[in-house]
Amino acid sequence: MSEAVEFEAPAASAVKGMKKNGKQWHDNKTAFRPRANQTSYEKRAAADKALAAVKAKEKEMKDEKAADKQRRVDAIKTKRAAKEERERFAKMEEKMHKKRVERLKRREKRNKMLKS
């Protein structure tokens, strides 16, 4: 018992006595300061600029992805159209003479060039 026990009292600002209404579990009210959480115009402008840069990059990436997908779709469509045309001419060759089919091919190509 020769050891002395040191007891630290809480800071003086923390102890303010009993509340008048008896509700010690509520926090003490502070002064109303409506401009307390506002940021300066420069900070807001910098944040807006950074957000705009991010949005532009996202849009660029989305456009690039969409263009790539459209390229693949177009390639598939052209391959299918060419395959259908080959099958159609093969079917015509079964019925007609080969030279006549080649003549018709050339004529169809000329018509396609005129239309487009």
C-alpha positions in Angstrom: 0.0 0.0 0.0 3.0 2.2 -0.1 2.4 2.7 -3.8 0.4 5.9 -4.5 -2.3 5.6 -7.2 -2.4 8.5 -9.5 -5.9 9.5 -10.6 -6.3 11.9 -13.5 -9.4 14.1 -13.5 -11.1 14.7 -16.8 -10.3 17.9 -18.6 -12.0 20.9 -17.2 -13.8 21.7 -20.4 -15.4 18.3 -20.5 -17.2 18.7 -17.2 -19.8 21.3 -17.3 -22.1 20.1 -14.5 -25.6 18.7 -14.7 -27.9 19.7 -17.5 -31.0 21.6 -16.4 -33.4 19.3 -18.2 -31.7 16.2 -16.8 -30.9 14.6 -20.1 -27.2 14.0 -19.8 -27.1 11.5 -22.6 -27.7 14.2 -25.2 -24.8 16.1 -26.8 -24.4 19.8 -26.0 -25.6 22.1 -28.6 -23.1 24.2 -30.6 -23.6 27.5 -32.4 -25.4 27.4 -35.8 -22.8 28.1 -38.5 -24.4 27.7 -42.0 -21.1 28.3 -43.9 -19.1 25.8 -41.9 -19.1 23.0 -44.5 -18.8 25.1 -47.6 -15.8 24.8 -49.8 -14.1 27.5 -51.8 -15.0 28.2 -55.5 -11.5 27.1 -56.5 -11.8 23.7 -54.9 -15.3 23.2 -56.4 -14.1 24.2 -59.8 -11.1 21.9 -59.6 -13.4 19.0 -58.5 -15.8 19.7 -61.4 -12.8 19.8 -63.8 -11.6 16.5 -62.6 -15.1 15.0 -62.8 -15.5 16.2 -66.3 -12.1 14.7 -67.3 -13.2 11.3 -65.8 -16.6 11.5 -67.6 -14.8 12.3 -71.0 -12.5 9.3 -70.5 -15.4 7.0 -69.7 -17.3 8.2 -72.8 -14.3 7.7 -75.0 -13.9 4.2 -73.7 -17.6 3.4 -74.1 -17.5 4.8 -77.7 -14.4 2.7 -78.5 -16.1 -0.4 -77.1 -19.3 0.2 -79.1 -17.3 0.8 -82.3 -15.4 -2.4 -81.8 -18.7 -4.3 -81.2 -20.2 -2.7 -84.3 -17.1 -3.7 -86.4 -17.5 -7.3 -85.3 -21.3 -7.3 -86.1 -20.6 -5.8 -89.6 -17.9 -8.4 -90.3 -20.3 -11.2 -89.4 -23.1 -9.7 -91.5 -20.8 -9.4 -94.6 -19.5 -12.9 -94.1 -23.1 -14.2 -93.9 -24.2 -12.3 -97.0 -21.2 -13.6 -99.0 -21.9 -17.1 -97.9 -25.6 -16.8 -99.0 -24.5 -15.4 -102.3 -22.1 -18.3 -102.9 -24.8 -20.8 -102.0 -27.2 -19.1 -104.4 -24.8 -19.2 -107.3 -23.9 -22.8 -106.5 -27.6 -23.7 -106.6 -27.9 -21.8 -110.0 -24.8 -23.7 -111.4 -26.6 -27.0 -110.7 -29.5 -25.9 -113.0 -27.7 -23.7 -115.5 -24.5 -23.7 -117.5 -21.5 -22.4 -115.7 -20.6 -19.6 -118.2 -24.2 -18.2 -118.0 -24.0 -18.1 -114.2 -20.7 -16.2 -114.4 -22.3 -13.7 -116.9 -25.2 -13.2 -114.4 -22.7 -12.6 -111.6 -20.9 -9.9 -113.6 -24.3 -8.3 -114.5 -25.4 -8.3 -110.8 -22.1 -6.7 -109.7 -22.6 -3.9 -112.3 -26.2 -3.3 -111.0 -25.0 -3.2 -107.4 -22.3 -0.6 -108.3 -24.9 1.5 -110.1 -27.3 1.4 -107.1 -24.8 2.2 -104.4 
